[in-house]
Amino acid sequence: MKRFFLILIQIFLIIIFAYISNINNIPNSIILFDNEQLNMKTLAGLDFVSQNGKTVLTNKNLNEELKNNEELSLKLFNIFPLKNVDVNIIPNANVVPLGDVVGLKLYTEGVLVVGVTEVENMDNKKVKPYENSNIDEGDMIIAVNNKAITSTAELIQEVNKSDGKSIDLKYVRNGEILTSSITPEKVEDNQYKLGIWVRDSAAGIGTISFYEPSTGMFAALGHGIMDVDTGELITISNGNIVTSNIISIQKGEKGKPGELRGSIVNQPVIGEISKNTKLGIFGKLNNLSAINVDTSDAIPVASRDEIELGKAKIICMLENNDKEEYDIEIQKVFLNNNEDNKSMTIKITDPRLLDKTGGIIQGMSGSPIIQNGKLIGVVTHVFVSDPTIGYGVFSDLMIKQMRE
């Protein structure tokens, strides 16, 4: 009997955990297009209730229930309120699919700590000035002695001004602003060191996905730019997008992803980056002529409900900086996925692309996916075990992230 009750308790705790996880996974704000369904998986007993007390079912078209932006209440059994969710209805979007390989230059908010190290002081002793400061890899230093820091050069300048006296640091960790202090150590050439490696920028190449004429904004990559040392999404203050010249193509193989190699040195700036998110890079495109953007080429953004299994195309830039359409196949669609950029699985079927790249390679992330004359998504990841297969993210998710 005791064992039976223990099993019941375990089942009860599992159910409670499942409900808590489901509730936490529902965002506080949802953006929907006109006539779009609310593709959100909720457990039995969880309902969205409008302000007039009318239940909004997740498998119903919200356009039938909501005419304007509204705050819904998530309730258990339509009785117990759990959280409020803002629903914003936006017009359907038209975008120009691109597929150009571009350069991306990001500048951080403050300086990113990418490592720590011992320093040798004037007494030839190896010391760790940072040791008791709680500063760690992945932290973002934003101020020294209450003076804002925006670059590595500014941090070095403030540390050297300390003349060996303790300095106060303000830094960000997991979105929380923290403070600490470090006493810099004097080394040769009358320089002072903290024993901390930092970086204030990142650069690379990728594919610009689309341009929205109504807002002047662009989207690229379909995933965020992560720091190579910390593995975390880089928090940026601003950035630039520039043109790029493709230098070479390394073909992908099983267990070894290929890559596009390009040059962004002395290339003209064509836009400004304002967001680095898990769903892509976003910003304003200022120089349309540099990548031959023709606004008359705009096509609708498809609802995920319109996506069909089977044939589709991607646009990518490879040899001689020429863009072409290549055949792919949509293999699976995960309609209820609102959490990450793995919305669908795709397979490269075009023999021309397979011959050139072996499938999806690094640098192709962001290539737009077209089906039935609409933008349905963007290429994001490759399967390391099979470079002909990868993931795409829904275009509606990227549009919503861009406008948020």
N, C-alpha and C positions, 0 to 999 in steps of 0.2 A: 504493500500500500504506500509506504514511504517513497519507494522508487517511482511509483505512478505519479505522486504529487510533484516530485522533482522534475519529472518529464513534462508535466503540465506547466510548471513554473518556467522551464526552459523555453517551451513553445510560446508562452505568453510574452517572455522577454524578447524573443526573436520577432514576434509580431509588432511589439512596441518599437523595437529598433527599426523595423522595415517602415513603419509609419513615420517615425521621426526623420529617417533618411529621405523618404519621399517628400515630406513637407519642406525640408531644408533644400532639396533640389529644385523646388519651385521658386523661380526668381521673384524679386519684389516688384519688378517692372517687366512688362511684356509688350513688344511692338508687333502689330499685325497689319498686313495689307488689307485693303477692301476685299471682302468676299473670301478671306482666308480662314481656314479651319484652325482651331486651337489644338495643335498636335502636342498634347501634353499628357503623359501617362500619370493617372492618379489611382490610388488604391480605393477599394470599395468603401463608401461612406464619406469620401472627401469630395466636396462639390464647391464650385465657384458660385457665389450668390451676389447678384447685382444689388444696387442701392435700393431698388424698389422691392427687394425681397424675392425676386424671381430667380430661380436656380438656372445657371448657365451651364449646360452640359458640355463636356470637353469634346464630344463627337458631333456637336452641332456647329453650324456656321455662325460665328460671332456676329457677322453682319446682320443676321436676323434678330439678334438679341440687343446689340449695342449699336447705337447710331453715332455716338461721339466717344471721346476719351472718357473713361470711367474707372473708378476704384472698385474692384471686386473684393469680396471677403471670402477667404477660404475657410469653410466650415466643416466640422465633423458631424455627420448625420443631420446636416442643415440646422444644427442647434448651437454647437460650441465653436465660437470664432477662434481661428488659429493664427492667421496672418492676413494682412491686406496686400493686394496685388494691383498695381496700376496697369491698366490696359490702354495702350495708345493705338488708335487706328490711323494709318497713314496711306496716302494714295499709292496705287501701283506704280512701280518704277520702270523707266526705260533707260538702258545704258548702252554704251558703245563697247563691245568686247574688244580687247586689245591683244595681249599675248606677247608684247615686246619685252625683251630682256633689258633690265635697267640696273643702275647702281643705287644702293641705299646707304645713306650716311646718317647715323643716329647719334645724338648728343644727350647724355644723361642728365637727370636732375641731381646735381652734386657730382661726387666722384664715387665710383663703385669699388669696394674693397674686394680684390680678387685673390689675395693671399697675404700671409704674414711671414716674416723672416727675422733672423737674428741680425744685429748690426755690430760692427767692431768700433768701440769708442776710442777716445784719445789715449786711454791706458792700455790699448790693445786687448781689451777684454770683450768677449762676445756677450751682448746683453739683449733683452727683449723689452723694449720700452712699452709695448702694447699689452704686456702680459696680464696686468690687473685691470685693464680698461673695459673688458667684455666686448670689445670690437672684434668682429669675426667676418670671415669670408661671406660675401653676399650683402653686407650692410652698405648703405648709401650715406656717405658723409655729406651733410648739407650746410654745415656752418662750423666755423672756428671762432671761439670767443665772441659769439653772436654775430659774426660777419658771414654773410652768405658765401658759399663756395660753389662755383659753377665749372671749375676746370682743375686739372692736375696742377697746372702752373700756379693757380691761386692758392691751392693747399700748400705747395712747397714754399711759396712766399710767406704765408702766415706762420708756418712752422719755423722758418728761419728767423722771423721777427721775434719769436718767443725768447731768444737768447738763453735757452735752456730752462726757462720757467714753465711750470705746468700750464697746459692749455685746455680749455673746455671744448668738447666736441658735441655737436648735435648730429644724430644720424637716424636713418629710417630702417626699421626691420619689420618685415611682414605688415607694412602699412602703419606701423606705430612709431611715433617720434620718441627717441630715447636720448639721454645725455650721458656723458662720461668725461673723464679727463685723462690726459697722458702727459708725462714729462719727457720731452724730446731729448735724445741723446746726441751729444756733439761728436762728430766724426771729422775726418780730415777735410782740409780746405774750408774750415770754419762753417761747415754745413751741419744742420740738425736733422735727425731722422726719427721716424716713429716706428720703423720696422714693419711698415704696411705697404703692400703693393696695391696701387689703385689704377683705375682707367676711367676716362671720361667720354669715350666715344666708341662706336663700332661701325664697321662698313662691310659690304658684301654685294653680291648680285642676286637678282631674282626676277620673277616675271610679274609685270603689272597686269592686273586682271581686267579691269574695266574702268570706264569713265562715265560719270553721271552728268549729262549736260545741265539738268535743272539746278544742280547744287554746285557744279564745278569741282566735285570731289572725285578722287580715284581710290581704288582698292588694289592691293597687291598681296602676293604670296599665299593667302589662305591660312597662314599660321603666323605666329609671332616670331620675333628674333630673340633667341635665348643667348645668355652670356655663356661663352665656351668654358669658363672656369667654374662658375657657380651652378650652371644648369637652370638658372632662373630667368623669367621673362624680364628683359631690360626695361626699367622705368625711364622714359625719355622726357626731356623738356622740349626738344624740337628735333628737326632733321631735314635733310634734303634728298630729293630723288633726282638722279642725273642719268643721261644716256650712257650706254655701254657698248663696247665692241667685243664681240665673241672672238676669243683667241683660239680655243680648241674644245673638242668634245671627247670626254673619256666615256667609253661605252660601259653600260652597266652589265654586271654578271651576277649569277646566283651567289648570294653571300657577300657581294661587293658592289655597293651602289656606285653608279657612274656620276659624272658631274659636267656641267658647263663651266668653262673657265673664261672669264671676261676681264676687260680693263675698264676702269672708271677714272683713270688719271686724266686730268685736264678736260673732262667732259662737261658740257653745259648743264646748269641746273634747270630742271623743267617743272619742279614742283616742291611743295613743302610738306613734310611729314608731321602730323599732329598726334597720331595714335599708334602705339605698338601693342596689339592685343593678341590673345590666343587664336583669334579668328582672322588675323591679318594686319597689314599695315595700311593706314588710311591718312588722307590729307588732301590738299588742294593742288590741282594740276594747272600750272600757269602758262606753259609753253606748248600748246597743242600741236603746232607745226613741226616741232622737233621730232615727234614720233608719228606724224601724219594722222592725227585724230580727225576723222570726218564725222561730225555730229549727225549727218544724215544716215549713218550706218547704225543708229540706235535701234535696239530690239527690246522687247519686253523681258522683264525678269519673271521666270516661271514660279508659280507656287509649287511646293514640293509634291502636292497631290497630282500635279500634271506630269511628273517624271515617270517615264516608262522604262521597263527593263528592255535591253536590246541596244540597237545602234544609236550612236551619237558621234560628235566630233569634238576635238580640242584644237585650239589655235596656239601654236608655239613658234618661236624664233630659233633657228639653228644656224646653218651655214650661210655665210655672206650677209648676216643680219636680215635675212628674208623671212617673212612670216608665211606659214602655210597651215591649212586645215588637215588634220589626220584623223582616221577612223578609230573609234574606240567602241567598247561595249559596256553598258551599265549592267552590272551583275547583281547587285543588291542595293536596296534603298532602305534606310533606317528612318522612317517617317517621324518617329517620336523623339529623335535625338536633337535636343536643344543645348547640350552640355559642352560638346567639343566639335572639332572640325573633321570628324570621321563620319560623315553623313551617308556616304554611299561608297561601294567598291566598284572600281572600273578596271577594265583590261584593255591594253593597247593591242589593236588587231591590225593596224596598217603596216604592211611589209616595208614601206619606205622608212617609217619612223623606227621600226625594229632594227632595220639594217644600220641606221645612223646612230642610235642611242642604246639599243637593246631593251628599250622600254622607258620607264619614268626615271629620270636622273635628277640630281641636285641642280637647282637653277630653273627647273621646269615648274616648280611649285608656283601656283598662281595662274597657270594656263587656263583660260576660260573653257568651259564645257557647254556646247550648244546642242540642243535637241529640238526638233520641230520649230526652228526659227526663234527659239527663246533661250536665254541664259539660264541654265539649271544649276550650275555650280562651278567650282574651281578646283583644280588638282592640288592636293596638299602633301601626301606622303606616298612613299613606295614601300612595297613589301620586300624586305631584304632577301627573303628566301626565293622570291620570284619577281624580278624587276619589271615584268610585263603587267603586274597587278599593283594597284595602289588605292588610295582613298581620295575622295573629293568632298568638299564642304558645300552645303546648300547655299545658293546665291542669296536666298532671302535672309539667311543668318548674317551674311556679310553686309548686306544693305542695312539691316537693322542695327548692326554694330557700328557701322559707319555713321548713321544718323543719331545714335544714342547720345 
